[in-house]
Amino acid sequence: AVADSRNLCPVGWHVPTDKEWTVLIAFLGGESVAGGKLKATILWNSPNTGANNSSGFTALPGGYRVANGNFYAIESYGSWWSSTEYDNTYAWPRDLDCINAGVNGDYDKKGNGYSVRCVKDN
């Protein structure tokens, strides 16, 4: 969906690149603490470590969908796609979970269903 020619985001908006995610995470203090600053203080399973939403991003725990259509980890995990491909099969998401305040990022299969956050163009 991120690379769909029908445009996932409205005109004047785009899916952030992995580099844009990296800039945001650095601005929020780095990978070990930025997750807490991105996460909403509600709807996440306990302990929702570090969550204070000081960034105003209000990340919600939407879980994820794997290619076979099954959903997992709703209320304890959230992952957001970037527009940056690793190769024809993989792309770069950013992940948050309820048990730590960090942000993780490692390439994953494009067929998985993750959340998307659109960013306003400059």
N, C-alpha and C positions, 0 to 999 in steps of 0.2 A: 504493500500500500504506500510506503514511503516514496518509492520510485515510480509510482503509477502516473502515467501521462495525464490523467484527469485532475491532477493537482490536489493533494490531500489538504493543504492549507489554503486559506482564502487569498485572493490577490493582495499583494503587499506584505505577505507573511511567508515564512519558509520553515522547514524542518531543520533544526540546528545541526551543524556539522560536529564531528567529534572534537575538532579544535575549539569550537564555541563552547561545548560542554567543559572542556579543559580550562578555558578562561574563566567560566563561571565558578567552577570548583576551586580554582586558585584564589579567586576574589573572596570566596566564602571561607578561606582558611586552610584549604587543602583537602585531600581525599579522606583523611581520618576524621574530620569533623563536619564537612560540608553536608553530609546526608541529614544530620539533625537539623541543620538550618533550612533544608529543603522540605522536610517532612511535616505534614499536618500534625497537630497535636491530638487529633481524634481519628477514629476508625481503624487505626493500626492495632494489631494485637499487642498485648503487654510483653515486654517492658517498654517498647517504643523508645529505645535508648537514644538519648540526646535530642529528641524531637522538641523544637521550639518554633519552627517556621519563621525564624527571624528574617528570612529572605523574601517572604510573601509568596513563594512558589506553591505552597500548599500541596505537596506531593501526596497522593492517595495510594493505598495499597491495592492496586487492581489485579495483582497476581500476573499470571501469564497463560497463554494458550499455546500448546504444542501443535505440531503439524497435523496430528491425527484428530484435532478438535477438542481434546480434553483441556480443562482449565485447572490450574493449580495455584496454591499459596495466596489466594485472595485473603486479604486482611493482614498478611505478614510479609508481603514482598511486592515490590513494584519495579518495573523496568521500562525505560524510555529509549526508543530508537533514535539514533542520529541518522543523518543522511550519508554518512561515510561508509563506503563499502570496504570490506577486507579483500574479498574476491567475488566471483560469480555466485557463490553459495552463502557467504557470510557477510555480516555487517557489524558495526560497533554500537551496542547499546550501553546505557548506564543504569546501574542497579542499586536499589536501596532495600534494606530489610529491617524488621522490627527489633533485632537483637544487637545492632550496633549503629553508631552514628556516622559511619563512613559511606563513601560512594565507591562502588566497584565498577570496573569496565573491562570486558573481554569480549572478543568477537563471538557471535552466535549465529545460528542458522536463520536466514531471512524468512523461512517459512513459519517461524514462531510468531505468535501474536503478542506484541508488547504495546504499551501506551506510547502516545506521541504528543509532544508539546510543540506547538508552533511558536515561532519567534518573529516579531515585527521587523520588517526590513528597515535598514537605515535610510 
